[in-house]
Each structure stands twice: as C-alpha cells, then as structure tokens.
Amino acid sequence: MGIMLELPGTFLRGQEGLEAAYLRETDPIRQSGFGGGAVRWRRERGIILRAVSRGGDFLDVGCANGYLLECLIHCGREKGLRLMPYGVDLGPRLVGLARSRLPGFRNHFWAANAWTWRPPRRFRYVYTLTHLVPRRLLGEFARRLLARVVAPGGRLIIGHYGSRSRNEPALNVGRELARKGVSVSGT
C-alpha cells in the first residue's frame, strides 16, 4: 500500500458527529443521512443495483442504520437477485440499529473505521460513498478497498450524492477516480 496515510482528526471527528445527528431522527431514511423523502430515496439509491449483475454478498461501507441494505435486498429480490447483506460503519450505535433492522444477519455488521478496517473476509459487491474520506484520499481509499475488501472478480461501487439544500452537484466519480490513477470499468 505504500506510505500509511492517516485520516485527519478533524475529518474523523466530523464523521463521528454524524452518528449523533442521524440518531436524533426516527425516520429510517433520515437516519441514513438523507432528507429528500421516500420517492427520491428509492430512485437515487435504486441505481446502485445497475452495478449488480447477479446475486452475492453485498457489503455497504458506511452502512449507517442498515436501511439501504434492507432496501437493496428487497429491490434486488424484485429483479431476481439474492443479496446477502453486510455492513461496516464507524458509529457503533448505528451498527446496533442495522443489526436490529436485519436481525437474521446480526453477525454481518461491524463497527469500525473503514480506512483501517481489515475485514474477516472479502465480498463480491462493495458499496461506499466518496464522503467517507477527504477527497484528496479517494484514490487511496478505492485502492485499499480493492486490495483488502473486494473479492477477486468482485466489484467496487462508489457513489457520491450531491446536495440540493447546499447547492452541491454530484461528483463525477469515474472521472475523479481515473484522475487519481484508479482504473474504472463503468459508471
């Protein structure tokens, strides 16, 4: 991996602060960090399954309360895909919610820092967001996930959501990763 880079402390504290903000909410969508309502949630998250060609293990890196995984399992089933949910999140209380949301898969969730996490195994599909690391470290984060977390022949799916309320457009993730020297097979 080369030089061991650390995430800045201010960045980590901001990420840790998200747990408290999410837990103040009772709506599972808002507990997932999204404020655009159920219709937009399904439309904007449903496209993740375009990158899933067949069933298999699906790890959500930054899984929050597990609601996205729950939705992807149901949407995948509608498309004939059987997905086995796994998740990792920095917030232990959010991981507790994910375990409660998907009780049959309690042992599939870990509270850990995704930057340094060494998973117990690898996964066919690994989904994450660019927001989990500072932008300058996105290429290194993708390389770490590919080397440590994605199974051989598997797929890393990286998303980025803009923000209407902050007038922030979505990032062209493929272009950003290519600029950072990461090979991209599709967008």
N, C-alpha and C positions, 0 to 999 in steps of 0.2 A: 504494500500500500504506500510505501514511501514515507515521507515525514508524517508523524502523528499530529494531526491538527486537532485543536480543541474548539468546541463551540464557545463563543464569547459568553461570559457570565451574565451580561445584561440581556442577551438573547434568551438564554436558558430561563432566567427569572421571568421574562415575558411569557415564555411558553408555559411555565408552571402556573402563572397567573390565569391562564385560560381555563384551567380546571375549575377554579372558584367561580369564574364568570359563567361557565357552562352549567355548573351545579346550581346556580341561582334560578335557573329555568326549570320548568316542569314539562314543557313540550319537548318530545324527543328530537325533533328537528332543530330546535333552538339549542338543545343540549349538545348538538353536534356542531354548533358554531354557525348555523345558517339561519337567516332571518327572512328568507324570501317566500315562505309558505310551501304547502304540500305539493302543489302543481309544479312549481318551479323546481322544487327538490327532486321530484321524480324525473322530470325532463332533463335536468342538468346532471343528475347522478346516473341516470339510466344509460347514458352513452358509455360509461365505463365498460359495460358488457360487450360493446363492439370489439373490444380487445380480447375477449374470451372466446376461443374457438371451440372448446369442449370443456366438459366438467373437470373438476380437480380441486386441489387445495387452494384457497384464496386468503392471503394474508393482507390485512389492512394495517399499514404502518401509520399510526396516529389515529387509532380506531375510535377514540373518544368513548361514547356510551354504547357502541356496537350497533347503533341504528342503521348505519349504512350497510353493514354486513347483513343485517336482518332483511333489509330491502333487496339487496342483491341476490340473496338466497331465493326470495320469492319471485323476483323478476326473472332470475335465471331459470327457475323451475318452469315458468311460463314459456320459456324458449327451449325447453328440453335439456337444460344444463343443470347438472347436480354439482353444487359448490359446497365445499367443506370449509366453514368459516374459522379464521384465526385472526387474532389481533394483538397489537402491542401499542401501548400508549405511555407517555411519561407520567400521567396522572393516575395514581393508584385507586382513587375513589371513582374515577371514570371507568377504569378497568373493572371495578366491582359492579358498576351498573351494566357493563357489557356482559359480564358473567351472569347477572340476574336476567338480562334480556334474552340470553341464549343459554338457558341452564343445562341443556344437553351437551353443551360444548364448554363448560366451565374451565376445563384444563387447557383450552385452546387460547387463553388470553394471558398476557404478561404485562406487568408494569415495569417499564424500562425506558432508558434513553435510546432511541433508535440509532443515534450516531455511533454509540459504542456497543450496542447490543450484539451479543453472539447467540443467535437462535439455536435451539436444540436440534433443529433440522432445517431443510430447505423446502421451498414452496413453489408450485407450478406458476401461480399468479401472485404477484406482489404489487399492491397499490399503495401509493403515497402521494403527498402533496408537496409542492415546492416550498410551502410555508414552514416546513419542519426544520429548515436550516437557513442561515443567511444566504442570499442569492449568490454571493461570491463562492460559496462552498457547495453549490448544487451539483456540479460535475463530480466532485469527490464523493458526495453522498450517493449519487447514482452508481458510481464505480464500487463503493462499499456494498451497496445492496446487491449488485450483480455478483460480486465475489463471495459474499457471505450468506445471502438470504434466498436469492432466486435459484431454483433447481436447474440443472443442466437441461436445456431445451425449453425452459420456462420463459416467462415474460414479465418484465418490469413495466408497470403502467404508472406514469407520473402525471398528475393533474395540477392545475392551477385555476383557482377561481378568482375572478376579478371581484369588484365590489361596486354595486350601483350607488350605495349610500356614500362611498368615499370617492366616487367617480374614477375608479381604478379599472382599466380594461384587463381582460385575461391575458396572461403572458403566452407567447408562442413557445411552448415548452420544447418542441422539437428543435427549433432554431437555436434556442438558448443552450440546450444540451450539446448540439453539434458545435457551437462556438466554444464550448468547454471541452471538446475532444471526445465526447461520448457518441458512439455510433447509434443512430436511431433507425429503426426498421419501419416505423409507421407512425402516423399521427391521426 
